């Protein structure tokens, strides 16, 4: 009896599961469950009544439950449940397979997003770094504009000498301002900017400034010829060494000026005297700025007492011309000394000693006594002595 009731109860519950949702006025499973008591408490009449009632409820779905299997037998509710479970499993697997291709692009999209974000971040950092460098450069150029010579010298020593990485504009600005401060005395003779950014122009010459391999500042001079038919080249006459606070003068270039004046007649005597004056104005200014001037033939701050070795042998014709000129001037005299030496006595206790060396080289010793003068000044005062040095 109990087994029969259980089978009936199972049948009732099974039919209850497959009731379509659109069944008109079908009771809910909860209502059916509440009306059905456990099997061991039901009487046969009660169970039969419940069975009839449940059967009436699920009558609309009898066509669904009476589905035949492939072998022609009538499908039971359990078979239908197994079929539904199998279809659900297949659907779940298919759903999982459909999700696979959609999950991979999501991962790729995420990677692309973070890669793009990182690239943007790096670009922003680069832009910030560039902006900071540009701002620092602008501040440096502003400071250079407001600096005096002492500050410009410090910037030169801190930035140019160690070859620090600064912008070309900042370096150009620093060299321009620094060179102008060096050449400031020439302002009285019309110091102006030349046709090029690295050239200054004065009345008697052009000055080109440029860095040497050791980051010192070379000053190259191009003298203005007396005749426009002549042309002259820039000569490296001075080198400013801000690290050592020294200015060196190239004596061979001083002698080249003497040669251009006396041999090539590029300059007049008066013009060379003016050039000598302007150049010595610069040397005086360099000293005021704190530089030391190495001894040179150009400097007129000291008496001229220097030995010169000429590359030319002592020729009799040259010596005869000097003797004649000395005898023509009552303030001059010419003396012969032992060991093939000669002495020319000049005015103001000045003298020139000439010695003929064994190697065919002529040695000269210039003594201006206590008179401060340069070799340019000395030779322009006594041009008949120039052939001893240049021809």
KATA-V673647 format. One record per run of one state. SS is the DSSP state (helix for helix, strand for strand, loop for the rest). FROM is the first residue (numbers start at 1). TO is the last residue. Records with the same first field share a line. If there is no record, write none. Layout:
# KATA-V673647
SS=FROM-TO + FROM-TO
This chain:
# KATA-V673647
loop=1-1 + 18-28 + 36-38 + 42-43 + 58-58 + 66-67 + 69-73 + 75-76 + 147-148 + 161-167 + 183-183 + 190-191 + 194-198 + 202-204 + 212-216 + 224-234 + 242-245 + 250-250 + 263-268 + 289-291 + 294-302 + 311-315 + 329-332 + 338-340 + 346-346 + 350-350 + 357-361 + 373-374 + 382-382 + 389-391
helix=2-17 + 29-35 + 39-41 + 44-57 + 59-65 + 77-146 + 149-160 + 168-182 + 184-189 + 251-262 + 269-288 + 316-328 + 347-349 + 375-381 + 383-388
strand=68-68 + 74-74 + 192-193 + 199-201 + 205-211 + 217-223 + 235-241 + 246-249 + 292-293 + 303-310 + 333-337 + 341-345 + 351-356 + 362-372
